[in-house]
Amino acid sequence: MTIRSGRRHTATAGIGRRGLAMALGGALTAGALAACSSDPTQGSSGGGDTGVLNMYLYQKPKTFSPLAPNNGPDQLVMSFIFDSLYGADASYALRPRLAAAAPQVSEDARSVTFTLKPGLKWSDGKPLTAKDVVFTYNALANPATGSAQAGRFAAVDGAGDLADGKAASLKGVTAPDDTTVKIATTRPAAGLPGLIGNIPILPEHVLGRLPVKGLGDDAFFTRPTVGSGAFTFVQYKTDQYVELAANPHHRQPASIKKVFLKPVTSDVATAQLGTGEMDLAQISPTDLPAVRKLKDVKVVTAKSPGFNRIAVNQSQTRFKDERVRQALLTAIDRKGLVDKVLAGAGTVVDSSFYGDLAPSGAGYPYDPEKAKSLLAAAGWDSSKPVTLSWVPGQRDRDTAATVIQNQLKAVGVNVELKQVQVDALLSSYEKKSYDLALFGGGNYATEPSTVATIDACDQAYPAGGNVAHFCDAGLDGLLKKADAVADPAARKSVFQEAAKVENAKVPYLWLYNPDTIWAYRTRLSGFEPSGVPTNEVGFWEQANWKLG
Amino acid sequence: MAGYVIRRLLVNALVFLLISVGIFTLVRIAPGDPVRMMVDPEQMRGGGAAFIEAKRRELGLDRPVVVQYFQWLSGALRGDLGYSYVGHRPVGAVLGERVGPTLQLMGAALAVALVVAVGLGVAAAVRRNTAVDYGATVLGLAAVSVPPFFLGIVGIYVFSLKLGVLPSAGMTTPGDGGPADQLRHLVLPGLILAFVTAGPFTRYVRGGLVDEIGADYVRTAEAKGASPARVVLRHALRNSLIPLITVVMYQIPQMLAGAVVIEQVFAWPGMGQLAVSSIGQHDHPVIVGFALYVAVLVLVCNLVADLLYAVVDPRVSLR
């Protein structure tokens, strides 16, 4: 080897390009060194600022429009910046927010009156009145705005004419004065408050000037300038964070000055809880042990109305016999799934109806022998395989699928697992080509009549959400009857009856309602966990939150 | 040379057009209905089917693919790439705001990678079959064989969680975003991307230099009494870097793939994150826009590689 001393010399030529590269490299290294000397949990360069809350968003938001199809992260952001007449409390009952009192449903359940709190203001200081509510409901009921929510207003007088373009507004929705909204319906609709009361109210003085056609695509919904929530929207730095600031005109101004909602992966969120870059995050049961070890972090749980369940394709003859569906339910150790897969953070349920509406009693305890005899009685052909489809990626569902496969095999149901994409699953619902489908989703806790969306005969997918193609005239009749009962107590007993029928017929294989687990840094106080914090499924009083 | 460039540009335009047909067709015929994905079945309250049908009409998805393509092309020629299905913003604007962060990440990583690769490559070449050379080989091997996401997770664990010296994700700290803050956020993802990129570069530098060191002109220079350092840096290294130029230009589109992973791990708001989320949401106009952006990047890099090659090595002629 003849040449060895090159390393002692610095390059003297070609300073241009290489020099630039070196300068950049040097800058990066310097940055790394500088970073070493500062603690990211201190000062303005990291989290931990008094008055600034960093919160985890489990997905990136798409739009901040109540007209758009419901999307969890969008709704979470909207729950900060918009308010609704009603929200749901920790037990998922309807509670007034902008409204002054519970909705007044007439004796015949054909009209509903909402009363607003007096003196409400938008974040720009303008008064928020019943006219804004009328404007919002008209926008939502009109498909021309691009609204995906028009179905909720089907019972309202004039909804059909508005949808067909024969009328410019909803005949049945009026505002006799600044704090009163009256809604007339064409059929009894006692469930209407629960169906529409939780929709964020939009500012007419901002949006009323815009053309109705395509309103939902207006730039306002990517950057809402005026709202009525505890916070106002400042900016969405794409993929980085949504910045919110306290709304000085809120009826109870928040003490926290700023909120940053950050869409990161759950792993990063968990790590950031430890570093102090994150103050509040929803975590999965599998991260529980790691999060519990973090210093200055508290973990709280809330009963959630969300669920995991299996749809059984009842357009297939072999699944039509309810004894088969009962057998499948009995063959699955759901208590075991909650204990092992969710680390105990969940509840086994026996119905789509929630809380005290759900039938109490033994339900469908794990009993393989009973499952076998039910299948035998129904003449089950165990030679034909059954596919279990699901969209992979969520740890609890992935594990549950394998466990369920084994448990069903044990009673003679030859299950084959099939991982699919979301759209493939949706199209198999429509083509009725799936056998069993494991999925998770929302809730029917706040307004029980919404169970019709997944159970009623006329709601078969894709018209409605009845992906199982289940149909029972008795259940339909009871749900319809509930809509004609104005008295809450009497209505409740109709739902309890409906829940019993649903429980017996097993339209879906209910697995469990996973608890929502929240972790927060102890400098945050006043935080009460709720299920999924959207106006639809439970709400937060962000105005009560404080940072120490 | 001007004639050559014009010819190449024309060929590239044709290739680009063909790629656009291919991408457009593939995206449209791929399974998955963007409109169906817009509504969760449980949210459909009687009006689901009507909403889906109306939305499909509004987006023009009810027309034949050929018609859709020519509509898209006529818009694209006027600089209008259509609207994102998600969020309803112009595709150009959606892509535009992502170019900056990705360029920043890739640029910083490329700069560091080149410095490291040249330094390490020279050291390995002049000290062949010593610990330095073997060390460089092992590092190079590690760089190409350890997946970037793994390095990312380890990096976050060590530097953010355990040592608490670097931020774990994002491009800025919410509410800050000054130059120092941005730099701190760039360190981890930038260095990891630099590491995986530097691996192959180092091998090229080392290999090229070893070949040159054995060449006649180097021996001549040595014989004329030039210092060993001068021989390596002025003569051999300069020539050995010529192939590296081509390699770097070809590697840039490859780097984008690494950047996609790094962006996901570190929540870096660049092109890669956009591509992943658009594919998940079947946001066709954005997917097509992104794919064409990559196509342009590949075509431009190839053209630049050829031109630069001719500039630095006069023996290459462009005709």
Interface residues (C-beta under 8 A of the other chain):
Chain A: M1 T2 I3 R4 S5 G6 R7 R8 H9 A11 T12 A13 G14 R18 L20 A21 M22 L24 G25 A27 L28 G31 A32 A34 A35 C36 S38 D39 P40 T41 S44 S45 G46 G47 D49 V52 N54 K60 K62 T63 P69 N70 P143 G146 A148 A150 G151 R152 A154 L195 D217 T222 K237 T238 D239 Q240 Y241 E243 K258 F260 K262 P263 V264 T265 D267 V268 A271 Q272 G274 T275 E277 Q421 V422 D423 A424 L426 S427 Y429 G441 G442 T450 T453 I454 D458 Q459 Y461 P462 A463 G464 G465 V467
Chain B: P31 G32 D33 R36 M37 M38 V39 D40 P41 E42 Q43 M44 R45 G46 G47 G48 A49 A50 F51 I52 A54 K55 E58 V86 G87 H88 R89 E97 R98 G107 A108 A111 V112 L114 V115 V116 V118 V122 A123 V126 R127 R128 I153 I156 Y157 S160 L161 G164 V165 L166 P167 S168 A169 G170 M171 T172 T173 P174 G175 D176 A180 D181 L183 R184 L186 V187 G190 L191 I213 E222 S227 P228 A229 R230 V231 V232 L233 R234 R238 Q264 V265 F266 A267 P269 Q273 L274 S277 Q281 H282
